[in-house]
Amino acid sequence: MSSGQGGLRGQAAIVGIAELPAQRKQTRPELFTIDQYAALAAMVIDDAGLDGSVINGIVCHGIAESDMFAPATLSEYLGMPVDFGERVDLGGATSAGMVWRAAAAVELGLCDAVLALVPGSTMVPHSQRRPPAPPAWYGASSNKFGSPQAEYEIPYGNVGQNAPYAQIAQRYRALYGYDAAALAKIAVDQRTNACAHPDAVFHGAPLTIDDVLSSPMIADPIHMLETVMRVQGGAGVLIANADLAAQARHRAVWVKGFGEHIAFKTPTYARDMMVTPVARSSAKAFAMAGLTQADVDVASIYDCYTITVLMTLEDAGFCPKGQGARWINDHDLTFGGDFPLNTAGGQLSFGQAGMAGGMHHVVDAARQVMGRSLAAQVSGCDVAFVTGTGGIMSEQVALVLGGD
C-alpha cells in the first residue's frame, strides 16, 4: 500500500465484486432499476463475505423510478442507513468516478464500507398511463431549449455518439494516418478474451480482422464490429477500509491512485480533439500511486469504440502519440499476451449494459488482481489500470489498482 504524490494513501480496497451475465434480451426478474440495485447489493455483499451491517456508504448513478434523491431512495429501499451518499453523473466515466469517491470517503473516515452499484438501464417497465420518455437520440448533446447543443449542433445533425466519434477518428487519420487493421485487431483480441469468459454475450463466437473490416460501415471509418454491443446486465463493487479488507473473503484490491478530468461536453467545444482528458487523469493516477505504465499487469480500458482504446493507450502514456497502431500490432492484447487488455471482452465483446458498461472494466480489473478470472487469469497480476470515458471523449477517469 505505497503512497505516491498526495491524494489517496492506498488504504481503501475493493473487497467484493458482482457482475450479471450479459443478455441480449432481459430474462431476469428484476425489471425495475431499484430492484436491480437491490439484487446487485446482495450479490456484492455475499461475494465480499462481510455482514451487510458494516456498510454505511452508497454511491450510485440514477434510478429510473426516482428522478431525485437517488442515494436516499436506495438507503430507504435497502434498509441501510448511511453516513455517505453520492450520485455520480459522468457518463461512461461514472463507475470509475464512483470508485475513487468511495475510496476517498473511506480514507477520510466518513464511512467504513461503500456500495458502488450500477444496474442495467435499458429494460425498465413503464405504466401505460405514463408512457416512457423518448429515446436519447441526441447522445451527449441536449435538445432542451437554451442548451448550446440545441442551438449550435443539433440543427446541423451533429448528434448521437457514432458521428462525433467518427469525427475524432477522421481527425486522427488526417494527422497520423489510420491503420484500419490495427484498430480491428483490438476488437479481435478482445473477442478472444470474451471466448474465455462464459458470461460474455459473444462467448464462443471468435472474430477475425477480415470479419471486422467487412462489417457494415456505421460512420466512416468506424465499422459495426468496432462499436459496443448493448446488452442487459449490471455490475457493482464494495469498497472497504483496511480492517474490513482483512476480514473479507478475497484478496483486497487497493485503490492506489486516481485522476479525473473533464474538458468539455461535446467535441464542438474541444480545444484539441487529439488530446483527450485521460492524458491528465492518468498522469495524476500514476503519480498518486507511485507507479508507472511499466508496472501495469492488466489494462481495463473503456472501449465504446476501438478508436477510444487506441487514443487512450497513447494519451495514458503506453505509447507515443500517433504510434498507437504500430504499438497495437506489436503486442498481443489477449489474456495470454504481453499486454492483457479488457480480459473479459470489454464492452465490445462482453457487452455494454447501459451505464454499467463502465463498471464492467472495474470488475474485470478487480477480478484479475483477486486472481479469480479462471481460464482468462493473467499470471502474477498485481497492478491494474482502469479508465472510464464519458460523453465524446469529454470526461475521463483513470484508476490504478493493486494487490497486497
Secondary structure as GFF3:
##gff-version 3
##sequence-region A 1 404
A	DSSP	beta_strand	12	19	.	.	.	ID=ss1
A	DSSP	alpha_helix	33	48	.	.	.	ID=ss2
A	DSSP	three_ten_helix	52	54	.	.	.	ID=ss3
A	DSSP	beta_strand	57	60	.	.	.	ID=ss4
A	DSSP	alpha_helix	70	78	.	.	.	ID=ss5
A	DSSP	beta_strand	84	87	.	.	.	ID=ss6
A	DSSP	three_ten_helix	91	93	.	.	.	ID=ss7
A	DSSP	alpha_helix	94	107	.	.	.	ID=ss8
A	DSSP	beta_strand	113	119	.	.	.	ID=ss9
A	DSSP	alpha_helix	148	152	.	.	.	ID=ss10
A	DSSP	three_ten_helix	154	156	.	.	.	ID=ss11
A	DSSP	alpha_helix	162	176	.	.	.	ID=ss12
A	DSSP	alpha_helix	180	194	.	.	.	ID=ss13
A	DSSP	alpha_helix	209	214	.	.	.	ID=ss14
A	DSSP	beta_strand	217	219	.	.	.	ID=ss15
A	DSSP	beta_strand	222	223	.	.	.	ID=ss16
A	DSSP	three_ten_helix	224	226	.	.	.	ID=ss17
A	DSSP	beta_strand	234	241	.	.	.	ID=ss18
A	DSSP	alpha_helix	242	247	.	.	.	ID=ss19
A	DSSP	beta_strand	253	262	.	.	.	ID=ss20
A	DSSP	three_ten_helix	267	269	.	.	.	ID=ss21
A	DSSP	alpha_helix	278	289	.	.	.	ID=ss22
A	DSSP	three_ten_helix	293	295	.	.	.	ID=ss23
A	DSSP	beta_strand	298	300	.	.	.	ID=ss24
A	DSSP	alpha_helix	306	315	.	.	.	ID=ss25
A	DSSP	alpha_helix	324	329	.	.	.	ID=ss26
A	DSSP	alpha_helix	346	349	.	.	.	ID=ss27
A	DSSP	three_ten_helix	354	356	.	.	.	ID=ss28
A	DSSP	alpha_helix	357	370	.	.	.	ID=ss29
A	DSSP	three_ten_helix	374	376	.	.	.	ID=ss30
A	DSSP	beta_strand	383	390	.	.	.	ID=ss31
A	DSSP	beta_strand	395	402	.	.	.	ID=ss32
###
